[in-house]
Amino acid sequence: MSLHEDMTRNGLVRPIDDRVLGGVCAGLGRRFGLEPWPARLLFVLVLMLLPGSQLLVYPILWILMPSEFRYAPPQQYPYPPQVYAQPEQAYPTQAYPTPSA
C-alpha cells in the first residue's frame, strides 16, 4: 500500500472547498476535528516554535497529502427520458409510395 492510500484511509487529505494555499491546514484541521481557520492559526503558532521549519514542513505536507477526490454528480438531461428513447422502427420500410400503373 502506498503512502497516499494510507493518508487517505486515515483522513489526511487536502479538501477541495476550504483551501487557501494548498489545503494542508484545512486537511489537518478536518482530520483532528477543527475548523480551517483555527487549524491555520495553530499551525502557524506551532511552526513559530520550531525556527526554520516553516519553509520545509508545509511544502512537504503539500506534496505528501493527497488531494480530496469527489465524483461528479450524474448529469441531468434537459428533456424527459421519453425524448431520448429510441423509436421502434428507425427507418420506414417504404419511404415513398409506389406509383400505381
Secondary structure, DSSP 8 states (H G I E B T S, - for coil): --HHHHHHHTT--B-SSS-SSSSHHHHHHHHTT--HHHHHHHHHHHHHHSTTTHHHHHHHHHHHS-B----------SS-HHHHS--S-SS-S-SS-----
